[in-house]
Amino acid sequence: MKLPSILRLPAIPLALLVTAVLVAVSAMFARLPFHDAATFGTVSEVTLHRPTGYVLLAPVSAVLDTLTLLSLRQHVALWITLVVGYVVWWWFVGRVVARTATHRALREVARIGVGLVALVGVYAATTIMPRPMARLETAADIMAIDFHAHTRFSHDGRSDWHPADVRNWHRDAGFDVAFITDHRTFEGARDAWPNNPTRAGEGTSLLPGIEVVWNGEHVNVLDADRMYQGILTANLRDIDEASLRMVSGIPGAEPVLIETIPGDLSKFVAATGPGTAGVRAIEVIDGSPKGLGQGRRERARIVHLADSLNLALVAGSDHHGWGHTATGWTLMFFPNWRALSSEQLTVMISNALRGGGRRSTKVVERYVADTETGLALPFTVPIVGWGMLRTLSGDERIVWLAWIAALAVLWYVLRARRRGTAAAS
């Protein structure tokens, strides 16, 4: 049986043709690259700005952003798909007749080695390669906040990730404020504080916090160094229960604790009103692969807890210096906040979380197709890939098609040269 002519194309031009068709067709199903993390609805107060460099690198930007947004399960599904794809290709196309079994084995080892090097290279580019970032832009009275960021002073932070780097990363992602919540230390927050802008609207402010353990759960404590250092144990690892209860007994001055994910949602203790100790906000998005997974699998439960216990929903990048993609932003409405100092910002945010609870925030989430559970998980690659193409802007689609055309021309030129060389010999 003779195959259709399109299926008899070599693999590379066939892949480029299929990609071009998908880029064009996905425009008919286009969607915004972000949504409300609680309702999955649109968020009219913000836009996602893609700088010129980001657009010119559109295929690279989209793929690396998408890799950053994958959960741990989705990464595993991607790796398994690559292995299965290679086995299928090898069975139908890649098997070669070799003089000896040793030669055949060496050939396969070489192929697998090249593939592994390429995969490691892509992940390395995702995590450490500097590149332009998509930036959230908000209305004048809306503040974009990250409640969970780290510096090199955390034991799991990138060794050269200085507070200045944290500030630049958050500025490029569109954050107005980020809380430095290192583990067991205030050094990062203390280094960052003197370099905050005099007026909040003049740059990104880095505010103090710390990530500690309470009731077996990791929580972030806002303004812990300046206001609440006394509620921590001497090694800054845990919260001292008696001290927390004593300080929380003062209405309006209670420490603001944020439940982070991944974690056990059955174990955290929520505050029950003014003058009580407990969690007053909960992460609905955490930028770590495990956190992203739990946030998607238990989204309905997290939102229900926030609604029923009057907890603010927040987003935390949980960023330790790896990657150049923001997974979510917490929005808070404060008229004229841009004229405030760092001290005023800290007080204002904490007061709003205490008094406003669930109503005090809105969380914007960067979109990636959710294949976390069920039958969708094995099909992560096509589902997430299609979702990625749907979020492209018009300019990005044009650049994608231009890249595809350029690669096709390059392939044909190289092929022609190889044929010419073979004919000459």
N, C-alpha and C positions, 0 to 999 in steps of 0.2 A: 504493500500500500504506500503510495507516494504522499509525503507530508505536504501540507500547504506551503507555499513559497516563503511566507513570513516565518514559519517555524524552522525553515532551513537556513535562516540567517545565523551567522556566528554568534556566540553567546554575548559578546560585548555590545555590538550594535543592537541586538534584540533587547537586551536589558535597558539600553538607553532609549529605545523606541517605546518600550512599555512604560518607563518612568515619565517620559514626555507626555504620553497619553494620560497617565494618572494625574500629573500636575494640571493638565488642562481640564480634565473632567471634574476633578475635586473642586474647581472654582464654582461649579453649580451647587455644591453642598458646603460652601464656605461658612465658617463660624468664627466668632471672636476667639482670640488666644487666651482668654481669661474668663472667669465667672465668679459668682458669689459662692464661697466655699460651703455655706450652710444650705442655700436653696438651689444652687446651680443655675440661678437666674442671671440676667445681665446686670452689670454695674455701670450705670450711666455717668458716674462722677469721675471716671478715670479713663485714660487711654494708654496703650502700650506703644511707646516710641522706639522705633528701630533706627539707630544712627546709620549714616551712609556706609560706614565700614561693615556694619552688620549685614546690610542689604546686599552689598557687593559680594559678600561671602555667604550668601543665602543658603546654599546647600550645606555648607559646613556649619553655619550657625544653627540651622534647624535640627540637623542630626545630633550635634553635640548638646544642644539644649535638651532635646528629647531624651538622650541618654542620661543626663543629669536628673531628669524628672522621673526616671523609672524607679520603682520600688525594688527591694531585694528579690522578691519572687519574679518580678518582670525581668530583672537581669538574668536570673537563672533560666527563665523561659527563653530568653534570647540566645543564651549559650547553647542550650539543648537544641534549639532550632538550627543553629549553625552546624552543630555536629550531625544532626539528621540530614540536613541539606547536603553536607559533604558526602555522607554515605550514599545518598540517592544519586548524586552526581557521579561518584566513583563507580557505582554499579552500572549505570547506563552509558557513561561517557569516559570516565577517567581511567578505567582499567587498561593497562598496556601489556603487550607481550614483551617479556624480558628474557634475556639469555639465561639468567639464573634466578633462583628465589632470593638470593642475597641482593641482587641488583634491584629486583622488584621492591623488596623491603626498604632499601635505601631510598628509592624513588618516593615511596609513600612517607617515609620519615621526613624527607626534605620538604614535601608539600605541606605536611602538618606543621613543621617548624616554621615555614614561611607564614602560614595562616595564623599561628599563635603570635608571632612577632607583629603581624599586622593588627591583630585584635588588641594586643597590649599597647601598641602605638596609638590606636584610636582612643582607648581608655586614658592613656597618659595625656593625650591632647585634650580630652574632656576635662581632666582634673587640673592640669598645670599650665596648659598653653594660654598665654595672654591673648584675649580677643575682645572685640566690642560686645557690649551687653545690651539686651533689651531693657528699657527703663520705663517704669510706671510714672505717668504724669497725672497729677491730681489738681482739683480745683483749689482756689486760693486758701480757703479756710479748712481744708482737709489735710491731715498729717498722716504720712505713711510710716509705720513703725515696725521694727524687727525686735521681738522680745527675747531673742535667744541667739547670741553671737559669741564667738570665742577668739582669743588671740593666741600667740605663741606661748603664753604663760600657762595655758591648760596643758595637761600631760598628753592629751591627744590632739593638740593643735599643731599645725605646720610650723616647723622650727623657725622659719623666717617671716612668720605672719605677724608683723608689728601692728600696733594700734593704728598707725597711719595707713597701712594697707587695708585694714578693716574699714576705715572711714572711706577710702577711695572706692572700695568694692561696693559699699552701701550707697554711696553717691551715684555711682554708675548704674545701679539697679533701681534708683528712684526712691530710696529711703530718706526720710527727713531725720529720723531718729533710730538709733540702735542701742539696745542695752547690752553691755559687755557682761556676760554671765560665765566667767571662767570657773573652773573647778578649783576649790580650795585656795584661792588667791584673789586679791584685789589689785594686783600689780598692773594688769592690762587696763582696767578701768581708771586707775590712778594716773597712768601714763597718758591716757586719752583725754582726761578731763581738762587739763590746762590748754589744750589745743582746740577746744570747742569754739565755735563762732560766738562773738559777743551777742549777736542777735540770731535767734534760731533760724530765721529765713535766709541767712547768709551762707549756709552750708549744712552739712550733716553733723548732728550732735551725737556723741557717744556718751551714754549715761551709765551709772554704776548699778551692778547687780551681782549675783553669784548663783551658781548652781550647786545645790546641796541635797542631802537626803533627809526625808521626813516620813515616818511611818513606812519605811522601806521603799518609798517612791522618790524619784528625782523631781525636785521643784526648783523654780527660779524665784529668788527673793529680790524684789526691786529696791533700789536705793539702800542696799544692805550695808555698804561700807559707811556711808555718811550718817545713816539714821538707825540701823538695826544690827550693827555688828555684835551687840551684846546678846542677841538671841542665838548665836552660833556657838558650837563647841570650840575649844581652843585650836584644834587642827583645821577648822573651817570646813569640815566635811559634813556635819550634821546640824540640825536645829535642836537646841535645848528646849525640851517641852515646857518646863516650868517658866523659863524666860519668855517663851512665845506667848503663853497664856497671860502672863503679867502685862506685857506690852500691849497685847491685843485687847485688854480690858479697857483701854482708853478709846472711846468712840472717836472716829475720824483720824486716828493715828495708827490703826492696825497695820502690821506689815502685809504687803500685797504678795501673796504666794501664787505662783502659776504652776499648775500641773503640766509636766512635759510628757511627750510620747517619744518612743515606745514606753509603755508602762502598763501596770495593772489597774484598770479603771475601777475595779471594785475595792481598792485599798485606800484611795485618797479620801481625805476628810474635808468637806466643804465648809466654809464659814456660813453661819446661819443668821447673820445680820450684824449690825453695829455692835462693837464691843466683844466680838467672838473671834476665836482663832480659827484659821483654816484657809483653804484654797479659795481664791476669788476670781481666778481666770483659768482657762484650760486651752491647751494647744489643740487646734483642729488641723493644723498643718505643721509638720516638723520636717525639715529638709533632709534629714538623714534617710538612707534607703529603707531602713527598718521603720523609721517614723512615718515615712510616706505610705508604706504598706499598711500599717495599723490605722493611720488616718483615713485611708480609703475603705478598708474592710469594716471599720467601726464608726464610719461617719455618722450614720443615723443615731447611734448610741451616744456619741459625743455631743451632738446637737441637742438630743433629748436631755442629757445631763445638764447642759448649759441652760436650757429653757426651764427645767424643773427646779434647778438649784440656784437660778439667777446668777450664773457665772458668765463672765465675758469670754467670748471666743477670740483667740489670738493666733497669729502665725509666728513661727520661729524658724529662721533659716538653719539653726544649729550648725552654722558655718564655721569650719575650722581652717579655712584657707584653700579648700579644694573646689574647683569648678567656678564657672562664671555665669550662673543662671540662678535667679531668684525664684523660689518655688511659691511664695505667697507674701502678701503684705497685709498688715493690720491697719485699717483706716479708722481715724478718730476725728471728730469734728470739734474744732476749737477756733472760734472767731479771733482773729488778730494774733494767733500764736507765733507768727513769724517775728514779732517784735520782742519776744520773751528771752530771758537768759536761760542757761542750762538749769540753774537751781529752780527757776519758776516752772520750767518744762517738767522736771521730775515730779514736783509737787502736784502740778495740774493733772498729769497722766495718772498718778496714783489715786488722787481724789476721784477722778472720773471712773476708774475701775471699781473703787469701793462703793461709790454712790450710784453708779449707773448700771452695774452688773451687765446682764445680757444686752441691754440697750446701748451700751457705751461704745461698741465696736462693730465694724463690718470687716470681714476677711475676704480679700480678693485672692483667688487661686489661679496659678498658671495652669492652663488646660493640658492634660494628657489623657488619652483614652484609658479608662479603668478596666483592666483585665485581671484584677487581683484575685478573683474567686471564680469557681465554677468552670464551665466548659470554655469560657473565653480565655483562660490562662494559657492553654497550649497554643492559642492563635494570637499571642501577644504581638508578634512581629508584624503580621499584616494589619491587625486592628490598630495598633499604635501608629504604624507607618501611615495608614490612611488618615487617622486623626491628625497627625502632624501636617500632612498636605492640606487638609481642610483649613488650617489656621493661617496659611500663608497669606500675606497681603498681595495686592496686585503687583507692586514693584518686585516683590520676592519671586512671584511666578515668572515674571519676565526674565529675571536673572537666572532662575533655574533653567529655563528653556535655552537661554544663551549659553550657559555652562554645558548643557547636554549637546547642543549643536557644535560647540568648540571641541568637546571630547570626541564626537563622532568624526569630525574632520581630521583630528589628530590620529585617530585609529586608522582611517583609510589611508592617510599619508604614510604612516609607518608600515602598513600592510603593503602598499605599493612599493616602498623602498625595499622591503624584504623580498618581494617577488623579483624586483629588478636585480638585486644582489644574487639571488638564486639563479636567474637566467644567465647572468654574466659568468657565473662559475661553471 
